[in-house]
């Protein structure tokens, strides 16, 4: 080995050591500030799971549709484990999207002849309102027209890194951090929700200002409902006749649909009932809908505390996931 070769090997070794030391220091610093690694929940990750929903059985593909109360309230791995304990073979797939009602995703699955599994739709009467029907359509459109094998490969490689290293998060890229410092914005927003590769989130209220979160959520809901004119019950039911058609299409292929009203409490429950009374809407729709309809209020095991009135705490996700699998078995879904 020549002196020049040894010289370059030494340079590369020192560079590698310096890079690893800088990486370790970066991780140590931000973790000390209370930040944690988390998978970035983007359209590519959603699309990766959407593609899995149409794989043939077994196991039974269970598409978990909904908004934040499903995404932050159920853990697919726990559901799979509980089902196995009961002698069932299921594959829960998280397709819920925070802040977006799920009917566009249900419509998409109904139009896909390859979907023959169970669509578990987390929704309330408000979510059935036609005005919010297309909230998840941008995810559906992206999956069908922009998601490519190259993007799928990139997402598969990136997710394990994001689960382990803060530096792999896009909000901690050097350019982003420098720009924030230059503009006086301070460090990245410290989210109290962390995501795993299965797109499940967890709202850890012990690490957050619960009083402020609850006040903000209830305040937002009051302001939204104050300017909201609730639909007439008969018109609301008529507007959901096409949803019945989507369910019938899935049923005809051997699949099933479940509509699940997830736990809420206190002011949230009171305002929902005032604007969308269960007896006039949910219960009436249940008589016509060819699907299993589950209201958390009818099952003691699903009456789980929601600290911000709308979402369960991370510590209760496992209990909720297991309880729902058991209720679905009782209702003959499996």
Beta strands, then each sheet from edge to edge (+ up, - down):
strand 1: 60-65
strand 2: 90-94
strand 3: 118-122
strand 4: 193-195
strand 5: 201-203
strand 6: 256-261
strand 7: 292-295
sheet 1: 2+ 1+ 3+ 6+ 7+
sheet 2: 4+ 5-
end
